[in-house]
Amino acid sequence: MDKCPGSGNIRTPIPSLKKCPRCGEEVEIWSDELKVKCIGCGDVVFEENTPSCIEWCQCARECVGEEKYNRLIKAKSG
């Protein structure tokens, strides 16, 4: 199966920096993560909740892999 270009940042994650809303510490969050713990204060920093192909594409499980698919679906559902 050819891989969808829209899932590239999920299959091969890239980092970005976000500021903790509680203490202002910069935390690194990867494109395949929905939340991380702040190293400064221990609060949880969330990635913006943008729609992802894993939510609607019937090939997502095969495209990104079973383990990553299950982890992301579980994290999105709560």
PDB file of N, CA, C, O and CB in Angstrom:
ATOM      1  N   MET A   1       0.834  -1.179   0.000  1.00  0.00           N
ATOM      2  CA  MET A   1       0.000   0.000   0.000  1.00  0.00           C
ATOM      3  C   MET A   1       0.880   1.244   0.000  1.00  0.00           C
ATOM      4  O   MET A   1       1.841   1.326   0.765  1.00  0.00           O
ATOM      5  CB  MET A   1      -0.949  -0.003   1.209  1.00  0.00           C
ATOM      6  N   ASP A   2       0.558   2.206  -0.849  1.00  0.00           N
ATOM      7  CA  ASP A   2       1.258   3.486  -0.840  1.00  0.00           C
ATOM      8  C   ASP A   2       0.827   4.257   0.390  1.00  0.00           C
ATOM      9  O   ASP A   2      -0.320   4.164   0.828  1.00  0.00           O
ATOM     10  CB  ASP A   2       0.975   4.302  -2.137  1.00  0.00           C
ATOM     11  N   LYS A   3       1.750   5.012   0.940  1.00  0.00           N
ATOM     12  CA  LYS A   3       1.466   5.794   2.137  1.00  0.00           C
ATOM     13  C   LYS A   3       0.881   7.146   1.743  1.00  0.00           C
ATOM     14  O   LYS A   3       1.329   7.765   0.778  1.00  0.00           O
ATOM     15  CB  LYS A   3       2.744   5.979   2.988  1.00  0.00           C
ATOM     16  N   CYS A   4      -0.098   7.592   2.478  1.00  0.00           N
ATOM     17  CA  CYS A   4      -0.739   8.886   2.248  1.00  0.00           C
ATOM     18  C   CYS A   4       0.207  10.003   2.680  1.00  0.00           C
ATOM     19  O   CYS A   4       0.783   9.923   3.764  1.00  0.00           O
ATOM     20  CB  CYS A   4      -2.089   8.981   3.015  1.00  0.00           C
ATOM     21  N   PRO A   5       0.382  11.037   1.869  1.00  0.00           N
ATOM     22  CA  PRO A   5       1.256  12.137   2.272  1.00  0.00           C
ATOM     23  C   PRO A   5       0.705  12.899   3.475  1.00  0.00           C
ATOM     24  O   PRO A   5       1.468  13.569   4.171  1.00  0.00           O
ATOM     25  CB  PRO A   5       1.458  13.092   1.110  1.00  0.00           C
ATOM     26  N   GLY A   6      -0.583  12.816   3.732  1.00  0.00           N
ATOM     27  CA  GLY A   6      -1.184  13.499   4.871  1.00  0.00           C
ATOM     28  C   GLY A   6      -0.822  12.887   6.210  1.00  0.00           C
ATOM     29  O   GLY A   6      -0.979  13.530   7.248  1.00  0.00           O
ATOM     30  N   SER A   7      -0.340  11.655   6.201  1.00  0.00           N
ATOM     31  CA  SER A   7       0.016  10.990   7.458  1.00  0.00           C
ATOM     32  C   SER A   7       1.516  11.036   7.728  1.00  0.00           C
ATOM     33  O   SER A   7       1.990  10.397   8.666  1.00  0.00           O
ATOM     34  CB  SER A   7      -0.454   9.545   7.435  1.00  0.00           C
ATOM     35  N   GLY A   8       2.254  11.766   6.939  1.00  0.00           N
ATOM     36  CA  GLY A   8       3.707  11.818   7.074  1.00  0.00           C
ATOM     37  C   GLY A   8       4.190  12.241   8.450  1.00  0.00           C
ATOM     38  O   GLY A   8       5.138  11.659   8.975  1.00  0.00           O
ATOM     39  N   ASN A   9       3.551  13.251   9.046  1.00  0.00           N
ATOM     40  CA  ASN A   9       3.965  13.727  10.364  1.00  0.00           C
ATOM     41  C   ASN A   9       3.554  12.776  11.479  1.00  0.00           C
ATOM     42  O   ASN A   9       4.022  12.909  12.609  1.00  0.00           O
ATOM     43  CB  ASN A   9       3.382  15.096  10.625  1.00  0.00           C
ATOM     44  N   ILE A  10       2.698  11.832  11.178  1.00  0.00           N
ATOM     45  CA  ILE A  10       2.342  10.805  12.156  1.00  0.00           C
ATOM     46  C   ILE A  10       3.300   9.626  12.032  1.00  0.00           C
ATOM     47  O   ILE A  10       3.795   9.110  13.033  1.00  0.00           O
ATOM     48  CB  ILE A  10       0.875  10.340  11.960  1.00  0.00           C
ATOM     49  N   ARG A  11       3.556   9.204  10.794  1.00  0.00           N
ATOM     50  CA  ARG A  11       4.463   8.075  10.574  1.00  0.00           C
ATOM     51  C   ARG A  11       5.903   8.424  10.913  1.00  0.00           C
ATOM     52  O   ARG A  11       6.621   7.609  11.492  1.00  0.00           O
ATOM     53  CB  ARG A  11       4.378   7.609   9.133  1.00  0.00           C
ATOM     54  N   THR A  12       6.333   9.641  10.553  1.00  0.00           N
ATOM     55  CA  THR A  12       7.679  10.129  10.852  1.00  0.00           C
ATOM     56  C   THR A  12       7.527  11.435  11.616  1.00  0.00           C
ATOM     57  O   THR A  12       7.534  12.508  11.013  1.00  0.00           O
ATOM     58  CB  THR A  12       8.538  10.325   9.540  1.00  0.00           C
ATOM     59  N   PRO A  13       7.389  11.358  12.930  1.00  0.00           N
ATOM     60  CA  PRO A  13       7.096  12.536  13.738  1.00  0.00           C
ATOM     61  C   PRO A  13       8.186  13.601  13.689  1.00  0.00           C
ATOM     62  O   PRO A  13       9.372  13.308  13.543  1.00  0.00           O
ATOM     63  CB  PRO A  13       6.876  12.124  15.154  1.00  0.00           C
ATOM     64  N   ILE A  14       7.737  14.847  13.816  1.00  0.00           N
ATOM     65  CA  ILE A  14       8.647  15.978  13.909  1.00  0.00           C
ATOM     66  C   ILE A  14       8.336  16.742  15.204  1.00  0.00           C
ATOM     67  O   ILE A  14       7.180  16.804  15.625  1.00  0.00           O
ATOM     68  CB  ILE A  14       8.519  16.912  12.650  1.00  0.00           C
ATOM     69  N   PRO A  15       9.360  17.320  15.832  1.00  0.00           N
ATOM     70  CA  PRO A  15       9.131  18.030  17.090  1.00  0.00           C
ATOM     71  C   PRO A  15       8.734  19.490  16.871  1.00  0.00           C
ATOM     72  O   PRO A  15       9.057  20.092  15.847  1.00  0.00           O
ATOM     73  CB  PRO A  15      10.376  17.965  17.955  1.00  0.00           C
ATOM     74  N   SER A  16       8.034  20.034  17.848  1.00  0.00           N
ATOM     75  CA  SER A  16       7.780  21.468  17.889  1.00  0.00           C
ATOM     76  C   SER A  16       7.817  21.893  19.354  1.00  0.00           C
ATOM     77  O   SER A  16       7.699  21.062  20.254  1.00  0.00           O
ATOM     78  CB  SER A  16       6.403  21.836  17.214  1.00  0.00           C
ATOM     79  N   LEU A  17       7.977  23.170  19.578  1.00  0.00           N
ATOM     80  CA  LEU A  17       8.024  23.695  20.948  1.00  0.00           C
ATOM     81  C   LEU A  17       6.727  24.423  21.251  1.00  0.00           C
ATOM     82  O   LEU A  17       6.217  25.183  20.428  1.00  0.00           O
ATOM     83  CB  LEU A  17       9.240  24.644  21.146  1.00  0.00           C
ATOM     84  N   LYS A  18       6.202  24.181  22.440  1.00  0.00           N
ATOM     85  CA  LYS A  18       5.004  24.870  22.920  1.00  0.00           C
ATOM     86  C   LYS A  18       5.312  25.408  24.302  1.00  0.00           C
ATOM     87  O   LYS A  18       6.100  24.825  25.047  1.00  0.00           O
ATOM     88  CB  LYS A  18       3.752  23.919  22.945  1.00  0.00           C
ATOM     89  N   LYS A  19       4.687  26.523  24.639  1.00  0.00           N
ATOM     90  CA  LYS A  19       4.844  27.079  25.980  1.00  0.00           C
ATOM     91  C   LYS A  19       3.783  26.498  26.896  1.00  0.00           C
ATOM     92  O   LYS A  19       2.609  26.396  26.540  1.00  0.00           O
ATOM     93  CB  LYS A  19       4.757  28.623  25.957  1.00  0.00           C
ATOM     94  N   CYS A  20       4.224  26.125  28.071  1.00  0.00           N
ATOM     95  CA  CYS A  20       3.293  25.646  29.086  1.00  0.00           C
ATOM     96  C   CYS A  20       2.410  26.825  29.507  1.00  0.00           C
ATOM     97  O   CYS A  20       2.925  27.883  29.868  1.00  0.00           O
ATOM     98  CB  CYS A  20       4.057  25.030  30.320  1.00  0.00           C
ATOM     99  N   PRO A  21       1.091  26.650  29.464  1.00  0.00           N
ATOM    100  CA  PRO A  21       0.218  27.760  29.851  1.00  0.00           C
ATOM    101  C   PRO A  21       0.283  28.085  31.343  1.00  0.00           C
ATOM    102  O   PRO A  21      -0.127  29.168  31.763  1.00  0.00           O
ATOM    103  CB  PRO A  21      -1.204  27.442  29.472  1.00  0.00           C
ATOM    104  N   ARG A  22       0.786  27.170  32.125  1.00  0.00           N
ATOM    105  CA  ARG A  22       0.853  27.381  33.580  1.00  0.00           C
ATOM    106  C   ARG A  22       2.125  28.131  34.003  1.00  0.00           C
ATOM    107  O   ARG A  22       2.052  29.110  34.747  1.00  0.00           O
ATOM    108  CB  ARG A  22       0.787  26.033  34.305  1.00  0.00           C
ATOM    109  N   CYS A  23       3.302  27.663  33.522  1.00  0.00           N
ATOM    110  CA  CYS A  23       4.559  28.250  34.004  1.00  0.00           C
ATOM    111  C   CYS A  23       5.384  28.939  32.913  1.00  0.00           C
ATOM    112  O   CYS A  23       6.359  29.624  33.222  1.00  0.00           O
ATOM    113  CB  CYS A  23       5.394  27.181  34.646  1.00  0.00           C
ATOM    114  N   GLY A  24       5.008  28.768  31.646  1.00  0.00           N
ATOM    115  CA  GLY A  24       5.730  29.416  30.556  1.00  0.00           C
ATOM    116  C   GLY A  24       6.939  28.658  30.052  1.00  0.00           C
ATOM    117  O   GLY A  24       7.583  29.099  29.100  1.00  0.00           O
ATOM    118  N   GLU A  25       7.269  27.524  30.665  1.00  0.00           N
ATOM    119  CA  GLU A  25       8.395  26.688  30.222  1.00  0.00           C
ATOM    120  C   GLU A  25       8.117  26.172  28.805  1.00  0.00           C
ATOM    121  O   GLU A  25       6.985  25.807  28.486  1.00  0.00           O
ATOM    122  CB  GLU A  25       8.626  25.491  31.211  1.00  0.00           C
ATOM    123  N   GLU A  26       9.149  26.142  27.960  1.00  0.00           N
ATOM    124  CA  GLU A  26       8.988  25.547  26.636  1.00  0.00           C
ATOM    125  C   GLU A  26       9.094  24.041  26.753  1.00  0.00           C
ATOM    126  O   GLU A  26      10.021  23.523  27.377  1.00  0.00           O
ATOM    127  CB  GLU A  26      10.041  26.095  25.641  1.00  0.00           C
ATOM    128  N   VAL A  27       8.146  23.336  26.153  1.00  0.00           N
ATOM    129  CA  VAL A  27       8.166  21.876  26.158  1.00  0.00           C
ATOM    130  C   VAL A  27       8.160  21.383  24.716  1.00  0.00           C
ATOM    131  O   VAL A  27       7.579  22.004  23.826  1.00  0.00           O
ATOM    132  CB  VAL A  27       6.950  21.295  26.952  1.00  0.00           C
ATOM    133  N   GLU A  28       8.812  20.272  24.518  1.00  0.00           N
ATOM    134  CA  GLU A  28       8.871  19.669  23.189  1.00  0.00           C
ATOM    135  C   GLU A  28       7.716  18.686  23.056  1.00  0.00           C
ATOM    136  O   GLU A  28       7.519  17.818  23.907  1.00  0.00           O
ATOM    137  CB  GLU A  28      10.243  18.960  22.946  1.00  0.00           C
ATOM    138  N   ILE A  29       6.957  18.836  21.975  1.00  0.00           N
ATOM    139  CA  ILE A  29       5.868  17.910  21.685  1.00  0.00           C
ATOM    140  C   ILE A  29       6.030  17.453  20.241  1.00  0.00           C
ATOM    141  O   ILE A  29       6.268  18.260  19.342  1.00  0.00           O
ATOM    142  CB  ILE A  29       4.460  18.574  21.923  1.00  0.00           C
ATOM    143  N   TRP A  30       5.899  16.157  20.036  1.00  0.00           N
ATOM    144  CA  TRP A  30       6.087  15.583  18.705  1.00  0.00           C
ATOM    145  C   TRP A  30       4.754  15.531  17.976  1.00  0.00           C
ATOM    146  O   TRP A  30       3.696  15.484  18.604  1.00  0.00           O
ATOM    147  CB  TRP A  30       6.713  14.171  18.795  1.00  0.00           C
ATOM    148  N   SER A  31       4.807  15.539  16.653  1.00  0.00           N
ATOM    149  CA  SER A  31       3.595  15.600  15.837  1.00  0.00           C
ATOM    150  C   SER A  31       2.708  14.359  15.978  1.00  0.00           C
ATOM    151  O   SER A  31       1.569  14.368  15.513  1.00  0.00           O
ATOM    152  CB  SER A  31       3.971  15.783  14.390  1.00  0.00           C
ATOM    153  N   ASP A  32       3.205  13.304  16.604  1.00  0.00           N
ATOM    154  CA  ASP A  32       2.361  12.126  16.834  1.00  0.00           C
ATOM    155  C   ASP A  32       1.914  12.033  18.296  1.00  0.00           C
ATOM    156  O   ASP A  32       1.440  10.985  18.735  1.00  0.00           O
ATOM    157  CB  ASP A  32       3.114  10.847  16.434  1.00  0.00           C
ATOM    158  N   GLU A  33       2.065  13.122  19.046  1.00  0.00           N
ATOM    159  CA  GLU A  33       1.632  13.174  20.445  1.00  0.00           C
ATOM    160  C   GLU A  33       0.502  14.186  20.581  1.00  0.00           C
ATOM    161  O   GLU A  33       0.445  15.169  19.842  1.00  0.00           O
ATOM    162  CB  GLU A  33       2.819  13.544  21.388  1.00  0.00           C
ATOM    163  N   LEU A  34      -0.383  13.941  21.518  1.00  0.00           N
ATOM    164  CA  LEU A  34      -1.469  14.873  21.768  1.00  0.00           C
ATOM    165  C   LEU A  34      -1.262  15.658  23.054  1.00  0.00           C
ATOM    166  O   LEU A  34      -1.874  16.707  23.256  1.00  0.00           O
ATOM    167  CB  LEU A  34      -2.782  14.135  21.824  1.00  0.00           C
ATOM    168  N   LYS A  35      -0.388  15.139  23.933  1.00  0.00           N
ATOM    169  CA  LYS A  35      -0.105  15.838  25.181  1.00  0.00           C
ATOM    170  C   LYS A  35       1.242  15.395  25.725  1.00  0.00           C
ATOM    171  O   LYS A  35       1.702  14.286  25.454  1.00  0.00           O
ATOM    172  CB  LYS A  35      -1.216  15.584  26.218  1.00  0.00           C
ATOM    173  N   VAL A  36       1.871  16.282  26.500  1.00  0.00           N
ATOM    174  CA  VAL A  36       3.132  15.976  27.177  1.00  0.00           C
ATOM    175  C   VAL A  36       3.106  16.624  28.550  1.00  0.00           C
ATOM    176  O   VAL A  36       2.347  17.562  28.794  1.00  0.00           O
ATOM    177  CB  VAL A  36       4.361  16.473  26.348  1.00  0.00           C
ATOM    178  N   LYS A  37       3.936  16.116  29.439  1.00  0.00           N
ATOM    179  CA  LYS A  37       4.044  16.668  30.780  1.00  0.00           C
ATOM    180  C   LYS A  37       5.130  17.734  30.773  1.00  0.00           C
ATOM    181  O   LYS A  37       6.227  17.507  30.262  1.00  0.00           O
ATOM    182  CB  LYS A  37       4.354  15.557  31.827  1.00  0.00           C
ATOM    183  N   CYS A  38       4.826  18.896  31.340  1.00  0.00           N
ATOM    184  CA  CYS A  38       5.785  19.992  31.414  1.00  0.00           C
ATOM    185  C   CYS A  38       6.906  19.623  32.381  1.00  0.00           C
ATOM    186  O   CYS A  38       6.649  19.161  33.493  1.00  0.00           O
ATOM    187  CB  CYS A  38       5.090  21.307  31.855  1.00  0.00           C
ATOM    188  N   ILE A  39       8.145  19.828  31.952  1.00  0.00           N
ATOM    189  CA  ILE A  39       9.281  19.514  32.817  1.00  0.00           C
ATOM    190  C   ILE A  39       9.473  20.579  33.892  1.00  0.00           C
ATOM    191  O   ILE A  39      10.179  20.352  34.874  1.00  0.00           O
ATOM    192  CB  ILE A  39      10.556  19.375  31.987  1.00  0.00           C
ATOM    193  N   GLY A  40       8.842  21.748  33.707  1.00  0.00           N
ATOM    194  CA  GLY A  40       8.980  22.818  34.680  1.00  0.00           C
ATOM    195  C   GLY A  40       8.050  22.671  35.880  1.00  0.00           C
ATOM    196  O   GLY A  40       8.478  22.791  37.028  1.00  0.00           O
ATOM    197  N   CYS A  41       6.763  22.409  35.599  1.00  0.00           N
ATOM    198  CA  CYS A  41       5.778  22.389  36.681  1.00  0.00           C
ATOM    199  C   CYS A  41       4.991  21.091  36.787  1.00  0.00           C
ATOM    200  O   CYS A  41       4.257  20.889  37.755  1.00  0.00           O
ATOM    201  CB  CYS A  41       4.827  23.514  36.503  1.00  0.00           C
ATOM    202  N   GLY A  42       5.136  20.211  35.803  1.00  0.00           N
ATOM    203  CA  GLY A  42       4.428  18.938  35.848  1.00  0.00           C
ATOM    204  C   GLY A  42       3.024  18.983  35.270  1.00  0.00           C
ATOM    205  O   GLY A  42       2.351  17.954  35.209  1.00  0.00           O
ATOM    206  N   ASP A  43       2.565  20.163  34.842  1.00  0.00           N
ATOM    207  CA  ASP A  43       1.248  20.287  34.237  1.00  0.00           C
ATOM    208  C   ASP A  43       1.254  19.607  32.864  1.00  0.00           C
ATOM    209  O   ASP A  43       2.316  19.402  32.275  1.00  0.00           O
ATOM    210  CB  ASP A  43       0.834  21.781  34.114  1.00  0.00           C
ATOM    211  N   VAL A  44       0.083  19.264  32.365  1.00  0.00           N
ATOM    212  CA  VAL A  44      -0.028  18.634  31.052  1.00  0.00           C
ATOM    213  C   VAL A  44      -0.231  19.718  30.000  1.00  0.00           C
ATOM    214  O   VAL A  44      -1.098  20.580  30.144  1.00  0.00           O
ATOM    215  CB  VAL A  44      -1.198  17.602  31.021  1.00  0.00           C
ATOM    216  N   VAL A  45       0.571  19.670  28.945  1.00  0.00           N
ATOM    217  CA  VAL A  45       0.475  20.597  27.823  1.00  0.00           C
ATOM    218  C   VAL A  45      -0.119  19.817  26.663  1.00  0.00           C
ATOM    219  O   VAL A  45       0.391  18.762  26.286  1.00  0.00           O
ATOM    220  CB  VAL A  45       1.877  21.222  27.449  1.00  0.00           C
ATOM    221  N   PHE A  46      -1.202  20.343  26.096  1.00  0.00           N
ATOM    222  CA  PHE A  46      -1.911  19.662  25.014  1.00  0.00           C
ATOM    223  C   PHE A  46      -1.558  20.263  23.658  1.00  0.00           C
ATOM    224  O   PHE A  46      -1.357  21.471  23.527  1.00  0.00           O
ATOM    225  CB  PHE A  46      -3.421  19.733  25.241  1.00  0.00           C
ATOM    226  N   GLU A  47      -1.487  19.398  22.662  1.00  0.00           N
ATOM    227  CA  GLU A  47      -1.349  19.850  21.279  1.00  0.00           C
ATOM    228  C   GLU A  47      -2.715  20.372  20.845  1.00  0.00           C
ATOM    229  O   GLU A  47      -3.743  19.933  21.361  1.00  0.00           O
ATOM    230  CB  GLU A  47      -0.838  18.690  20.327  1.00  0.00           C
ATOM    231  N   GLU A  48      -2.724  21.294  19.911  1.00  0.00           N
ATOM    232  CA  GLU A  48      -3.996  21.787  19.393  1.00  0.00           C
ATOM    233  C   GLU A  48      -4.780  20.615  18.834  1.00  0.00           C
ATOM    234  O   GLU A  48      -4.212  19.740  18.180  1.00  0.00           O
ATOM    235  CB  GLU A  48      -3.780  22.877  18.307  1.00  0.00           C
ATOM    236  N   ASN A  49      -6.058  20.592  19.081  1.00  0.00           N
ATOM    237  CA  ASN A  49      -6.897  19.483  18.637  1.00  0.00           C
ATOM    238  C   ASN A  49      -7.334  19.700  17.193  1.00  0.00           C
ATOM    239  O   ASN A  49      -8.454  20.135  16.924  1.00  0.00           O
ATOM    240  CB  ASN A  49      -8.126  19.330  19.553  1.00  0.00           C
ATOM    241  N   THR A  50      -6.425  19.386  16.270  1.00  0.00           N
ATOM    242  CA  THR A  50      -6.732  19.519  14.856  1.00  0.00           C
ATOM    243  C   THR A  50      -7.182  18.172  14.310  1.00  0.00           C
ATOM    244  O   THR A  50      -6.674  17.134  14.734  1.00  0.00           O
ATOM    245  CB  THR A  50      -5.510  20.050  14.072  1.00  0.00           C
ATOM    246  N   PRO A  51      -8.123  18.175  13.380  1.00  0.00           N
ATOM    247  CA  PRO A  51      -8.572  16.898  12.804  1.00  0.00           C
ATOM    248  C   PRO A  51      -7.413  16.148  12.162  1.00  0.00           C
ATOM    249  O   PRO A  51      -6.504  16.751  11.591  1.00  0.00           O
ATOM    250  CB  PRO A  51      -9.681  17.134  11.765  1.00  0.00           C
ATOM    251  N   SER A  52      -7.459  14.860  12.264  1.00  0.00           N
ATOM    252  CA  SER A  52      -6.406  14.011  11.729  1.00  0.00           C
ATOM    253  C   SER A  52      -7.025  12.930  10.865  1.00  0.00           C
ATOM    254  O   SER A  52      -8.165  12.522  11.089  1.00  0.00           O
ATOM    255  CB  SER A  52      -5.565  13.391  12.861  1.00  0.00           C
ATOM    256  N   CYS A  53      -6.280  12.472   9.885  1.00  0.00           N
ATOM    257  CA  CYS A  53      -6.781  11.427   8.992  1.00  0.00           C
ATOM    258  C   CYS A  53      -7.101  10.141   9.746  1.00  0.00           C
ATOM    259  O   CYS A  53      -7.886   9.322   9.267  1.00  0.00           O
ATOM    260  CB  CYS A  53      -5.764  11.142   7.895  1.00  0.00           C
ATOM    261  N   ILE A  54      -6.504   9.955  10.916  1.00  0.00           N
ATOM    262  CA  ILE A  54      -6.793   8.724  11.660  1.00  0.00           C
ATOM    263  C   ILE A  54      -8.250   8.672  12.110  1.00  0.00           C
ATOM    264  O   ILE A  54      -8.768   7.599  12.417  1.00  0.00           O
ATOM    265  CB  ILE A  54      -5.868   8.607  12.876  1.00  0.00           C
ATOM    266  N   GLU A  55      -8.907   9.821  12.151  1.00  0.00           N
ATOM    267  CA  GLU A  55     -10.297   9.882  12.585  1.00  0.00           C
ATOM    268  C   GLU A  55     -11.290   9.533  11.483  1.00  0.00           C
ATOM    269  O   GLU A  55     -12.412   9.124  11.783  1.00  0.00           O
ATOM    270  CB  GLU A  55     -10.598  11.249  13.109  1.00  0.00           C
ATOM    271  N   TRP A  56     -10.912   9.681  10.226  1.00  0.00           N
ATOM    272  CA  TRP A  56     -11.883   9.461   9.158  1.00  0.00           C
ATOM    273  C   TRP A  56     -11.431   8.529   8.045  1.00  0.00           C
ATOM    274  O   TRP A  56     -12.275   7.996   7.325  1.00  0.00           O
ATOM    275  CB  TRP A  56     -12.241  10.752   8.567  1.00  0.00           C
ATOM    276  N   CYS A  57     -10.152   8.315   7.881  1.00  0.00           N
ATOM    277  CA  CYS A  57      -9.676   7.501   6.761  1.00  0.00           C
ATOM    278  C   CYS A  57      -9.755   6.014   7.095  1.00  0.00           C
ATOM    279  O   CYS A  57      -9.235   5.575   8.121  1.00  0.00           O
ATOM    280  CB  CYS A  57      -8.234   7.884   6.395  1.00  0.00           C
ATOM    281  N   GLN A  58     -10.397   5.253   6.241  1.00  0.00           N
ATOM    282  CA  GLN A  58     -10.537   3.818   6.485  1.00  0.00           C
ATOM    283  C   GLN A  58      -9.224   3.057   6.341  1.00  0.00           C
ATOM    284  O   GLN A  58      -9.145   1.894   6.739  1.00  0.00           O
ATOM    285  CB  GLN A  58     -11.555   3.240   5.542  1.00  0.00           C
ATOM    286  N   CYS A  59      -8.201   3.683   5.784  1.00  0.00           N
ATOM    287  CA  CYS A  59      -6.889   3.046   5.636  1.00  0.00           C
ATOM    288  C   CYS A  59      -5.902   3.471   6.718  1.00  0.00           C
ATOM    289  O   CYS A  59      -4.752   3.033   6.705  1.00  0.00           O
ATOM    290  CB  CYS A  59      -6.313   3.366   4.277  1.00  0.00           C
ATOM    291  N   ALA A  60      -6.331   4.314   7.651  1.00  0.00           N
ATOM    292  CA  ALA A  60      -5.422   4.894   8.642  1.00  0.00           C
ATOM    293  C   ALA A  60      -4.697   3.846   9.472  1.00  0.00           C
ATOM    294  O   ALA A  60      -3.494   3.968   9.704  1.00  0.00           O
ATOM    295  CB  ALA A  60      -6.183   5.812   9.556  1.00  0.00           C
ATOM    296  N   ARG A  61      -5.392   2.841   9.913  1.00  0.00           N
ATOM    297  CA  ARG A  61      -4.780   1.809  10.764  1.00  0.00           C
ATOM    298  C   ARG A  61      -3.606   1.149  10.036  1.00  0.00           C
ATOM    299  O   ARG A  61      -2.539   0.949  10.617  1.00  0.00           O
ATOM    300  CB  ARG A  61      -5.832   0.738  11.170  1.00  0.00           C
ATOM    301  N   GLU A  62      -3.809   0.822   8.790  1.00  0.00           N
ATOM    302  CA  GLU A  62      -2.747   0.187   7.993  1.00  0.00           C
ATOM    303  C   GLU A  62      -1.637   1.192   7.653  1.00  0.00           C
ATOM    304  O   GLU A  62      -0.459   0.835   7.616  1.00  0.00           O
ATOM    305  CB  GLU A  62      -3.337  -0.411   6.692  1.00  0.00           C
ATOM    306  N   CYS A  63      -2.017   2.428   7.411  1.00  0.00           N
ATOM    307  CA  CYS A  63      -1.064   3.444   6.976  1.00  0.00           C
ATOM    308  C   CYS A  63      -0.078   3.834   8.082  1.00  0.00           C
ATOM    309  O   CYS A  63       1.128   3.884   7.842  1.00  0.00           O
ATOM    310  CB  CYS A  63      -1.808   4.673   6.498  1.00  0.00           C
ATOM    311  N   VAL A  64      -0.581   4.109   9.290  1.00  0.00           N
ATOM    312  CA  VAL A  64       0.303   4.576  10.355  1.00  0.00           C
ATOM    313  C   VAL A  64       0.770   3.453  11.273  1.00  0.00           C
ATOM    314  O   VAL A  64       1.692   3.644  12.066  1.00  0.00           O
ATOM    315  CB  VAL A  64      -0.394   5.632  11.171  1.00  0.00           C
ATOM    316  N   GLY A  65       0.149   2.295  11.173  1.00  0.00           N
ATOM    317  CA  GLY A  65       0.522   1.158  12.008  1.00  0.00           C
ATOM    318  C   GLY A  65      -0.441   0.975  13.162  1.00  0.00           C
ATOM    319  O   GLY A  65      -0.963   1.942  13.717  1.00  0.00           O
ATOM    320  N   GLU A  66      -0.666  -0.264  13.510  1.00  0.00           N
ATOM    321  CA  GLU A  66      -1.646  -0.637  14.527  1.00  0.00           C
ATOM    322  C   GLU A  66      -1.392   0.032  15.882  1.00  0.00           C
ATOM    323  O   GLU A  66      -2.305   0.609  16.473  1.00  0.00           O
ATOM    324  CB  GLU A  66      -1.649  -2.135  14.699  1.00  0.00           C
ATOM    325  N   GLU A  67      -0.161  -0.047  16.366  1.00  0.00           N
ATOM    326  CA  GLU A  67       0.160   0.488  17.696  1.00  0.00           C
ATOM    327  C   GLU A  67      -0.058   2.000  17.767  1.00  0.00           C
ATOM    328  O   GLU A  67      -0.697   2.497  18.695  1.00  0.00           O
ATOM    329  CB  GLU A  67       1.611   0.156  18.062  1.00  0.00           C
ATOM    330  N   LYS A  68       0.473   2.726  16.788  1.00  0.00           N
ATOM    331  CA  LYS A  68       0.335   4.182  16.784  1.00  0.00           C
ATOM    332  C   LYS A  68      -1.127   4.582  16.583  1.00  0.00           C
ATOM    333  O   LYS A  68      -1.607   5.518  17.223  1.00  0.00           O
ATOM    334  CB  LYS A  68       1.216   4.806  15.681  1.00  0.00           C
ATOM    335  N   TYR A  69      -1.826   3.886  15.710  1.00  0.00           N
ATOM    336  CA  TYR A  69      -3.242   4.166  15.475  1.00  0.00           C
ATOM    337  C   TYR A  69      -4.036   4.018  16.770  1.00  0.00           C
ATOM    338  O   TYR A  69      -4.803   4.909  17.132  1.00  0.00           O
ATOM    339  CB  TYR A  69      -3.809   3.228  14.389  1.00  0.00           C
ATOM    340  N   ASN A  70      -3.857   2.900  17.467  1.00  0.00           N
ATOM    341  CA  ASN A  70      -4.596   2.651  18.707  1.00  0.00           C
ATOM    342  C   ASN A  70      -4.263   3.693  19.777  1.00  0.00           C
ATOM    343  O   ASN A  70      -5.154   4.151  20.493  1.00  0.00           O
ATOM    344  CB  ASN A  70      -4.288   1.245  19.233  1.00  0.00           C
ATOM    345  N   ARG A  71      -2.991   4.069  19.891  1.00  0.00           N
ATOM    346  CA  ARG A  71      -2.580   5.072  20.881  1.00  0.00           C
ATOM    347  C   ARG A  71      -3.232   6.421  20.596  1.00  0.00           C
ATOM    348  O   ARG A  71      -3.724   7.080  21.512  1.00  0.00           O
ATOM    349  CB  ARG A  71      -1.050   5.220  20.893  1.00  0.00           C
ATOM    350  N   LEU A  72      -3.238   6.831  19.336  1.00  0.00           N
ATOM    351  CA  LEU A  72      -3.807   8.132  18.975  1.00  0.00           C
ATOM    352  C   LEU A  72      -5.325   8.150  19.111  1.00  0.00           C
ATOM    353  O   LEU A  72      -5.889   9.143  19.571  1.00  0.00           O
ATOM    354  CB  LEU A  72      -3.417   8.497  17.551  1.00  0.00           C
ATOM    355  N   ILE A  73      -5.990   7.075  18.721  1.00  0.00           N
ATOM    356  CA  ILE A  73      -7.453   7.012  18.859  1.00  0.00           C
ATOM    357  C   ILE A  73      -7.828   7.052  20.342  1.00  0.00           C
ATOM    358  O   ILE A  73      -8.777   7.737  20.723  1.00  0.00           O
ATOM    359  CB  ILE A  73      -8.023   5.722  18.182  1.00  0.00           C
ATOM    360  N   LYS A  74      -7.098   6.331  21.164  1.00  0.00           N
ATOM    361  CA  LYS A  74      -7.376   6.319  22.597  1.00  0.00           C
ATOM    362  C   LYS A  74      -7.172   7.719  23.196  1.00  0.00           C
ATOM    363  O   LYS A  74      -7.988   8.173  23.998  1.00  0.00           O
ATOM    364  CB  LYS A  74      -6.471   5.287  23.312  1.00  0.00           C
ATOM    365  N   ALA A  75      -6.099   8.394  22.810  1.00  0.00           N
ATOM    366  CA  ALA A  75      -5.807   9.727  23.336  1.00  0.00           C
ATOM    367  C   ALA A  75      -6.854  10.743  22.884  1.00  0.00           C
ATOM    368  O   ALA A  75      -7.217  11.635  23.650  1.00  0.00           O
ATOM    369  CB  ALA A  75      -4.413  10.179  22.894  1.00  0.00           C
ATOM    370  N   LYS A  76      -7.338  10.620  21.662  1.00  0.00           N
ATOM    371  CA  LYS A  76      -8.345  11.568  21.148  1.00  0.00           C
ATOM    372  C   LYS A  76      -9.695  11.363  21.821  1.00  0.00           C
ATOM    373  O   LYS A  76     -10.468  12.309  21.973  1.00  0.00           O
ATOM    374  CB  LYS A  76      -8.499  11.419  19.627  1.00  0.00           C
ATOM    375  N   SER A  77      -9.976  10.128  22.223  1.00  0.00           N
ATOM    376  CA  SER A  77     -11.283   9.862  22.825  1.00  0.00           C
ATOM    377  C   SER A  77     -11.329  10.167  24.310  1.00  0.00           C
ATOM    378  O   SER A  77     -12.378  10.028  24.940  1.00  0.00           O
ATOM    379  CB  SER A  77     -11.663   8.429  22.603  1.00  0.00           C
ATOM    380  N   GLY A  78     -10.238  10.571  24.861  1.00  0.00           N
ATOM    381  CA  GLY A  78     -10.304  10.992  26.243  1.00  0.00           C
ATOM    382  C   GLY A  78      -9.266  10.445  27.109  1.00  0.00           C
ATOM    383  O   GLY A  78      -9.237  10.744  28.303  1.00  0.00           O
TER     384      GLY A  78
END
